[in-house]
Amino acid sequence: MAETVQITLSVNGERRTLEAEPRLLLSDALRHGLGLTGTHVGCEHGVCGACTVLWDGEPVRSCLIFAVQAEGAELTTVEGLTAEDGRVSGGAAGGEPALHPLQEAFRAEHALQCGFCTAGILLSLIAFLREHPHPDEREIREALSGHLCRCTGYQNIVRAVQRIVAAETTPR
Amino acid sequence: MSRWVGARVARNEDPDLLTGRAVFADDVVLPGMLHAAFVRSDFAHGRVRSIDVSAARARPGVHAVVTAADLGDYWQPGPLLVPPPPIVGAVFHQRTQVPLVRDKVRHAGEPLAVIVADSRYLAEDAAEDVEVDLEPLPAVVDLESALAPGAPLVHDDLDSNLAAFVPQGKGDWAAARAAADLVLGRRFLYDRGAACAIENRGVVAHRDPNSGQLTVWDTTQAPVPIRNGLAAMLGLPESRVHVVAPFIGGGFGPKIMMFYPEEVLIPWLALRLERPVKWIEDRSENFLATTQERGQIHDAKIALDRDGRILGVSDVFLHDTGAYDPYGLTVPINSQCTLLGPYRVPAYESEFRAVFTNKPIVTPYRGAGRQHGVFVMERLLDLAARELGIDRVEIRRRNYLGRDDFPHRHGIVYQDFTELTYDSGDYLPALEKAVARMGYEEFVGGGRERARREEGRHLGMGIVSYIEGTGIGPYEGARVKVEPSGRIDVATGVGTQGQGHYTAFAQVVADELGVEVADVRVTTGDTREFDWGTGTFASRGAAVAAIACHEAAKLVRAKTLALAARELGAAPEELVLEGGRVAVAADPGRSLGLGELAQRANPLRGAVTPGTEPGLQATAYFGPARGATASGVHACLVEVDPETMQVRILRYLVVHDCGTVLNPALLEGQIQGGVAQGIGNAFFEQLVWDDNGQLLNASFMDYLLPTATDVPEVETDHVVTPSPLNPLGVKGAGEAGTIPVGAAFAQAVEDALRGASPGGADLSRLEILEIPLSPNRLFALVREAAGSAPARGGGSP
């Protein structure tokens, strides 16, 4: 058998350890090694953006990174998105999951159809909105342009971002 | 009663999809699961001399290496999915794909062997170990030379590469041509593209050793036919084969092709190895192993009188069917029929030749040939209008079928084997809406010239019409059940690839049963839940499957009211069903919840009333006599940079008529996404083959899908002409967004460049007769139209 390396990293705030061949892609490690199948793989050459996760808060394409490179990294996947009250999405087994405000906005604006590219887009946008809290449409579209979506035509994704930006600038 | 149908309801499926809990094929994990990889041909055309798998078999971690020779009697060419419709004079040569190549490779990427190993990584290592010795043959790539005498043969047992010949027509084209004031003919090209669902295909198969049940997870749009076909191929009772089409990451047509070689092989391997086996296609495989669409060449003529009234159309075209033709004639027949559009065409003469080439198989991809017909007809009208000095909107007005012309019989045969008949329609209001909203009159009356003169901008507008045959038969079915909890369970046989079936079907059922949409749980694509049906294609989810849900819900409603009447001591007519309860209208205190009624309908002891069935459950089927015809108008405003030929779409409007709208948010989503796909098809996406049949741009770095910065906001407006073919009046809407984009785009770009004079050249004769239209191609066309060819790059900074 090929040589394996032990990797320890933090995913969604939890310390995780796995044995991996040096050639194992981070996307495969997350999906098949750690069972976090919410991260999807669409092209394996870094174009479609479906496999995007956050690495120390910054979006990265997990299909372009080897798992061994992630030793000690802090990753966030879609499973780690939390609702405003801190509940983790997908955590309520069987019941209605707790949605992050951006996930709520996606649902309200019909910003997903098949949903396959959605996890990567959510994570990119979360990082984007942290740095650009008041983006205009052009900036939103540029932020999205690193992701391919074949279903929506992007329009409702833009609207979902605009919705959340408007909500956050409106005092509650 | 229609509280939900027509409402903008948020989707039931979204929470699972947004949180990553939704299970897609590649998310299926089973204990002891093995992984498959395929050895695919590097050559497009070649004879197999030998395949040496000994090194691959010897690699540790490899469980099986299988070639055609190992399949024994299981090796069979695939079934013909759609037989040719009964058209007099039609010729069809059935040549269907094989699970693994035995003697001759017919397209690059065709599978030669399959490896099963402990991991996908190991399986791919072993695939590299396989030594394939092929004798390369000259490849058949170009459509016209494929039919030339002496061309190499894709299928050696045929005398030529002709796959099919289909003549259809009505009226007297020769007389129309003789009587015409103008006969105008052109050659139109529409090149190949790929659907590129972001999720590639995948199959996971497992036979449970305890139950003996074979379960197959498959990214298919047609789970029930896959189940039936697998059972037949494997010699198993249908009840022992369970097919699940889980959440699917986009379909768009190619995922209804069947049987793909992988769908035949993975279940067989799982049975043989007695282990679960998973195969997930990667993107580079997808560009060769998943079916494609679009390559056609049309030689078309239109005959008109001097007022621009159509007297007849003649169209002779070639259709690239790729290496095999398992989907029959669906795509070219759609082209042939859709060309007639919303117009009165007294004489039509059309014939096509489908051609085998050494390229991947062609089967329907969103639009499924319809866009070719629309492109040809709309372009002919544009050119004729220009020639006759008639406004291009006006020429359409003069030729539309009127609202009293329905049902309109065309006298030719459609893809569903029935006579092409438009059920209902009213085309003018959509056109006038588009004209008004785009400010067309002002634009052509001076706005365009003003922008050019005062701002130096080259703006152009396109306005085109289309019809979309949707919602064809044969049938779909649904089961609706009231659970003891009072929630409603619905199951239907179609698969779901993002359309929102879990919501739209729930809306239809919720209206009948007086519950919230969130209380209706829909299952699609799981043969253990429902195993009758054909699949998701031809924009038929809403127009066929939703109707089956509606019919089943009506039966459940009747059962519910009958039981409640007995239990409450009232007549059914005295009852109201709302808020999940049945109450006596005049005495709302006398009521029972749906859950309580469901329990009383299924007692554990006591006598049953003769003639009744237990439970509040019903199954119903719906099969329309023929498809419903949707229609609409696309309009766009573009700006062309005459130096670089970069085109920006400034506005895009779709005015659409798909009959009754179930959920406007879902409908607009279909249209927006369809337009984006159409824009890709019109301007960005082209599969480029070399003379050897090698695909030169088989990656997302080279095959350009539109991104968020390329696609404009799509404005939508609706006209509602209900279909008489189903009780809800629904027509399909899945393909409307994508069908006419190329035609609108070509008209707008031409309009923008008319009067432009890059380097002093006169572009008044520029004609755009082909799709796709990249900036480079447009640049070349402009040079040709200008008549003088400036040095390459001379026109750009």
Boltz contact constraints between the chains, C-beta under 6 A:
constraints:
  - contact:
      token1: [A, 37]
      token2: [B, 27]
      max_distance: 6.0
  - contact:
      token1: [A, 38]
      token2: [B, 20]
      max_distance: 6.0
  - contact:
      token1: [A, 42]
      token2: [B, 198]
      max_distance: 6.0
  - contact:
      token1: [A, 43]
      token2: [B, 283]
      max_distance: 6.0
  - contact:
      token1: [A, 43]
      token2: [B, 700]
      max_distance: 6.0
  - contact:
      token1: [A, 44]
      token2: [B, 282]
      max_distance: 6.0
  - contact:
      token1: [A, 45]
      token2: [B, 699]
      max_distance: 6.0
  - contact:
      token1: [A, 47]
      token2: [B, 700]
      max_distance: 6.0
  - contact:
      token1: [A, 47]
      token2: [B, 701]
      max_distance: 6.0
  - contact:
      token1: [A, 48]
      token2: [B, 198]
      max_distance: 6.0
  - contact:
      token1: [A, 48]
      token2: [B, 700]
      max_distance: 6.0
  - contact:
      token1: [A, 50]
      token2: [B, 198]
      max_distance: 6.0
  - contact:
      token1: [A, 78]
      token2: [B, 20]
      max_distance: 6.0
  - contact:
      token1: [A, 79]
      token2: [B, 20]
      max_distance: 6.0
  - contact:
      token1: [A, 89]
      token2: [B, 19]
      max_distance: 6.0
  - contact:
      token1: [A, 90]
      token2: [B, 19]
      max_distance: 6.0
  - contact:
      token1: [A, 90]
      token2: [B, 21]
      max_distance: 6.0
  - contact:
      token1: [A, 97]
      token2: [B, 15]
      max_distance: 6.0
  - contact:
      token1: [A, 97]
      token2: [B, 19]
      max_distance: 6.0
  - contact:
      token1: [A, 103]
      token2: [B, 18]
      max_distance: 6.0
  - contact:
      token1: [A, 106]
      token2: [B, 18]
      max_distance: 6.0
  - contact:
      token1: [A, 107]
      token2: [B, 10]
      max_distance: 6.0
  - contact:
      token1: [A, 107]
      token2: [B, 14]
      max_distance: 6.0
  - contact:
      token1: [A, 110]
      token2: [B, 665]
      max_distance: 6.0
  - contact:
      token1: [A, 110]
      token2: [B, 669]
      max_distance: 6.0
  - contact:
      token1: [A, 112]
      token2: [B, 17]
      max_distance: 6.0
  - contact:
      token1: [A, 113]
      token2: [B, 498]
      max_distance: 6.0
  - contact:
      token1: [A, 113]
      token2: [B, 669]
      max_distance: 6.0
  - contact:
      token1: [A, 114]
      token2: [B, 249]
      max_distance: 6.0
  - contact:
      token1: [A, 114]
      token2: [B, 250]
      max_distance: 6.0
  - contact:
      token1: [A, 114]
      token2: [B, 497]
      max_distance: 6.0
  - contact:
      token1: [A, 114]
      token2: [B, 498]
      max_distance: 6.0
  - contact:
      token1: [A, 115]
      token2: [B, 17]
      max_distance: 6.0
  - contact:
      token1: [A, 116]
      token2: [B, 198]
      max_distance: 6.0
  - contact:
      token1: [A, 116]
      token2: [B, 199]
      max_distance: 6.0
  - contact:
      token1: [A, 116]
      token2: [B, 249]
      max_distance: 6.0
  - contact:
      token1: [A, 117]
      token2: [B, 198]
      max_distance: 6.0
  - contact:
      token1: [A, 119]
      token2: [B, 20]
      max_distance: 6.0
  - contact:
      token1: [A, 141]
      token2: [B, 708]
      max_distance: 6.0
  - contact:
      token1: [A, 141]
      token2: [B, 709]
      max_distance: 6.0
  - contact:
      token1: [A, 144]
      token2: [B, 708]
      max_distance: 6.0
  - contact:
      token1: [A, 145]
      token2: [B, 707]
      max_distance: 6.0
  - contact:
      token1: [A, 145]
      token2: [B, 708]
      max_distance: 6.0
  - contact:
      token1: [A, 145]
      token2: [B, 709]
      max_distance: 6.0
  - contact:
      token1: [A, 148]
      token2: [B, 705]
      max_distance: 6.0
  - contact:
      token1: [A, 150]
      token2: [B, 197]
      max_distance: 6.0
  - contact:
      token1: [A, 150]
      token2: [B, 198]
      max_distance: 6.0
  - contact:
      token1: [A, 150]
      token2: [B, 250]
      max_distance: 6.0
  - contact:
      token1: [A, 151]
      token2: [B, 250]
      max_distance: 6.0
  - contact:
      token1: [A, 151]
      token2: [B, 498]
      max_distance: 6.0
  - contact:
      token1: [A, 151]
      token2: [B, 673]
      max_distance: 6.0
  - contact:
      token1: [A, 152]
      token2: [B, 673]
      max_distance: 6.0
  - contact:
      token1: [A, 153]
      token2: [B, 672]
      max_distance: 6.0
  - contact:
      token1: [A, 153]
      token2: [B, 673]
      max_distance: 6.0
  - contact:
      token1: [A, 153]
      token2: [B, 675]
      max_distance: 6.0
  - contact:
      token1: [A, 153]
      token2: [B, 676]
      max_distance: 6.0
  - contact:
      token1: [A, 153]
      token2: [B, 711]
      max_distance: 6.0
  - contact:
      token1: [A, 154]
      token2: [B, 708]
      max_distance: 6.0
  - contact:
      token1: [A, 154]
      token2: [B, 711]
      max_distance: 6.0
  - contact:
      token1: [A, 155]
      token2: [B, 672]
      max_distance: 6.0
  - contact:
      token1: [A, 155]
      token2: [B, 713]
      max_distance: 6.0
